[in-house]
């Protein structure tokens, strides 16, 4: 896996509003982006859910005590059940890391499965 981050950019997406796109060809296994996070406790979730940020947080940890706002472009990747990228959480570094799982040509939108697993076909919250 390459440690050089691939150039990416944000533009209009036909999937939904804004999206993240490849600025050059990205090969499978490459790190696309390492995003720092801002953590907030579960006690604050009700307040967050009353704002525009309701669609932009990630569950954090295994106990359900924390949530995270992903900085960088992390909250702008759109959902697909046939993604070309995945994300993983680095709990020690407190980052959400996005990496390529299928070659992505320059100009193509980078898509992730919001379920956290590229193979997971469960409906996501906005489809329920």
KOLSE-598801 format. One record per residue (C-alpha): residue number from 1; residue in one letter; y, x, z. Coordinates in pm, 1 decimal, padded with zeros to 6 digits. Last residue first. Layout:
<nodes>
   resi   resn         yy         xx         zz
    NUM      a          Y          X          Z
...
</nodes>
This chain:
<nodes>
   resi   resn         yy         xx         zz
    128      x    00320.0   -03538.6    00578.9
    127      x    00451.7   -03337.3    00282.9
    126      x    00745.4   -03176.2    00466.2
    125      x    00515.3   -03052.7    00744.6
    124      x    00271.9   -02866.3    00520.9
    123      x   -00044.0   -03024.7    00384.1
    122      x   -00351.4   -02812.1    00436.9
    121      x   -00453.5   -02601.1    00134.4
    120      x   -00498.4   -02274.3    00324.7
    119      x   -00599.2   -01998.9    00079.7
    118      x   -00274.1   -01799.9    00093.8
    117      x   -00275.5   -01809.7    00473.9
    116      x    00042.7   -01858.0    00679.6
    115      x    00050.9   -02236.1    00629.1
    114      x    00384.7   -02190.1    00452.8
    113      x    00200.7   -02051.6    00150.2
    112      x    00431.8   -01793.8   -00003.7
    111      x    00621.0   -01775.3   -00332.1
    110      x    00815.4   -01493.4   -00499.3
    109      x    00997.8   -01630.0   -00802.1
    108      x    00952.1   -01436.3   -01124.9
    107      x    01239.1   -01224.9   -01263.6
    106      x    01044.1   -00899.8   -01277.1
    105      x    00669.9   -00965.2   -01295.9
    104      x    00472.8   -01038.4   -00978.1
    103      x    00127.1   -00883.8   -00942.1
    102      x   -00076.9   -01083.2   -00692.8
    101      x   -00090.8   -01036.5   -00311.8
    100      x    00263.9   -00900.4   -00267.2
     99      x    00389.4   -00845.1    00086.1
     98      x    00627.1   -01011.2    00329.6
     97      x    00661.5   -00877.3    00684.7
     96      x    00794.3   -01083.3    00972.8
     95      x    00936.4   -00849.3    01232.4
     94      x    00925.9   -00816.3    01610.3
     93      x    00803.9   -00454.7    01600.4
     92      x    00523.3   -00529.8    01846.9
     91      x    00460.5   -00885.1    01723.0
     90      x    00431.4   -00780.7    01360.2
     89      x    00392.6   -01115.7    01191.0
     88      x    00237.5   -01139.4    00848.3
     87      x    00359.7   -01287.0    00524.7
     86      x    00193.0   -01357.2    00196.7
     85      x    00289.5   -01321.9   -00169.4
     84      x    00188.6   -01456.6   -00511.3
     83      x    00130.2   -01805.6   -00379.0
     82      x   -00093.5   -02076.3   -00527.3
     81      x   -00046.3   -02346.9   -00260.5
     80      x    00325.4   -02278.0   -00296.8
     79      x    00619.7   -02267.9   -00055.9
     78      x    00962.5   -02114.1   -00113.1
     77      x    01091.0   -01785.8    00027.9
     76      x    01439.7   -01840.1    00172.7
     75      x    01367.1   -01793.3    00544.4
     74      x    01269.5   -01429.1    00502.2
     73      x    01566.6   -01326.3    00288.2
     72      x    01698.2   -01096.1    00561.2
     71      x    01659.7   -01264.8    00898.9
     70      x    01367.5   -01473.6    01020.7
     69      x    01450.3   -01717.3    01297.9
     68      x    01166.8   -01710.2    01545.0
     67      x    00987.3   -01948.4    01778.6
     66      x    00838.2   -01891.4    02122.0
     65      x    00610.8   -02052.8    02381.4
     64      x    00349.1   -02178.2    02137.1
     63      x    00075.1   -01964.9    02295.9
     62      x   -00028.7   -01763.9    01990.7
     61      x    00293.1   -01588.9    01904.9
     60      x    00588.4   -01705.3    01699.4
     59      x    00614.9   -02033.9    01507.5
     58      x    00864.7   -01977.5    01227.0
     57      x    01213.9   -02122.9    01186.7
     56      x    01400.6   -02235.2    00876.5
     55      x    01339.0   -02607.1    00824.3
     54      x    01509.5   -02716.1    01148.4
     53      x    01801.3   -02478.5    01085.6
     52      x    02008.9   -02767.5    00945.3
     51      x    02038.0   -02887.7    01304.1
     50      x    01872.2   -03142.6    01535.1
     49      x    01544.2   -02947.7    01533.1
     48      x    01726.1   -02649.5    01685.9
     47      x    01815.4   -02854.7    01995.6
     46      x    01458.0   -02974.9    02040.8
     45      x    01332.7   -02618.2    01995.7
     44      x    01541.2   -02472.6    02280.0
     43      x    01273.2   -02508.5    02551.0
     42      x    01024.1   -02347.8    02310.5
     41      x    01204.0   -02017.8    02354.8
     40      x    01415.8   -01843.1    02088.2
     39      x    01343.1   -01522.4    01903.3
     38      x    01570.7   -01363.0    01643.9
     37      x    01372.8   -01183.6    01376.7
     36      x    01381.2   -00865.6    01171.8
     35      x    01253.6   -00895.9    00817.3
     34      x    01035.4   -00641.5    00636.8
     33      x    01048.1   -00717.3    00265.2
     32      x    00833.8   -00687.0   -00045.9
     31      x    00564.7   -00454.5    00080.0
     30      x    00340.7   -00365.3   -00210.1
     29      x   -00026.5   -00459.2   -00200.6
     28      x   -00032.4   -00631.5   -00539.3
     27      x    00226.0   -00475.3   -00770.4
     26      x    00589.9   -00577.8   -00801.6
     25      x    00763.1   -00574.0   -01140.8
     24      x    01139.1   -00552.3   -01089.4
     23      x    01410.5   -00764.6   -00926.5
     22      x    01145.9   -01007.0   -00800.5
     21      x    01287.6   -01343.2   -00695.5
     20      x    01364.6   -01519.4   -00366.6
     19      x    01452.4   -01888.6   -00377.2
     18      x    01745.0   -02124.4   -00344.8
     17      x    01728.6   -02496.5   -00401.5
     16      x    01363.5   -02597.4   -00416.1
     15      x    01093.0   -02517.8   -00670.5
     14      x    01333.6   -02489.0   -00965.0
     13      x    01494.6   -02203.9   -00775.7
     12      x    01857.8   -02092.3   -00792.2
     11      x    01891.0   -01724.4   -00705.0
     10      x    01817.6   -01474.6   -00428.2
      9      x    01731.9   -01113.2   -00510.3
      8      x    01452.4   -00864.8   -00462.6
      7      x    01411.6   -00491.0   -00497.0
      6      x    01064.1   -00383.0   -00383.5
      5      x    01042.3   -00201.6   -00052.4
      4      x    00891.0    00144.9   -00065.7
      3      x    00600.1    00172.8    00178.0
      2      x    00341.7    00135.1   -00096.6
      1      x    00000.0    00000.0    00000.0
</nodes>
